[in-house]
């Protein structure tokens, strides 16, 4: 069995506790720009999507789509000052770095916002690569973002794991033939568990038990 040397992480809902802000921003943008009443599944599903994909089913045309995305970003910017990491993140990342694991981020967020989050939360120095929306043509659940990260790191899929909180994270990892890990605090736990990730972590600290 090949030893895992490389750990790629999703960002939102995995390392930083943003699901509530994302869902509130999504609901605000839909309410401001349509008469549609979102159901619970539609609200939680936004957590694992790029913004254009999340809003496309509710958009009349490209202009309408862009208005919803801008509303989402405006709300997020106004209410996003209190973003925090999940419990155990710094302790666990320090542990993994001390153990010489190679760490990376693969997220569907824009580069500007992802890097701002990482900088604001003093996370930048933990990661050897950050793959964002702009870095690939295809996005999760496609394997391309994960393979982009591994290419930047010079690592093979056989020695890597992708850890996330959404079914698209698990799908992307499996599509890339990587091992997969799921955070048990996911808002999409049922949907993601149905895909049989290799590991389920009860907390961020529990990642240390595997490594």
HELIX and SHEET records of a PDB file:
HELIX    1   1 UNK A   19  UNK A   33  1                                  15    
HELIX    2   2 UNK A   40  UNK A   45  1                                   6    
HELIX    3   3 UNK A   46  UNK A   48  5                                   3    
HELIX    4   4 UNK A   51  UNK A   56  1                                   6    
HELIX    5   5 UNK A   62  UNK A   79  1                                  18    
HELIX    6   6 UNK A   89  UNK A   98  1                                  10    
HELIX    7   7 UNK A  111  UNK A  120  1                                  10    
HELIX    8   8 UNK A  124  UNK A  126  5                                   3    
HELIX    9   9 UNK A  133  UNK A  135  5                                   3    
HELIX   10  10 UNK A  144  UNK A  153  1                                  10    
HELIX   11  11 UNK A  157  UNK A  159  5                                   3    
HELIX   12  12 UNK A  167  UNK A  175  1                                   9    
HELIX   13  13 UNK A  189  UNK A  193  1                                   5    
HELIX   14  14 UNK A  205  UNK A  209  5                                   5    
SHEET    1   A 6 UNK A 129  UNK A 131  0                                        
SHEET    2   A 6 UNK A 102  UNK A 106  1                                        
SHEET    3   A 6 UNK A   6  UNK A   9  1                                        
SHEET    4   A 6 UNK A 160  UNK A 164  1                                        
SHEET    5   A 6 UNK A 179  UNK A 183  1                                        
SHEET    6   A 6 UNK A 199  UNK A 201  1                                        
END                                                                             
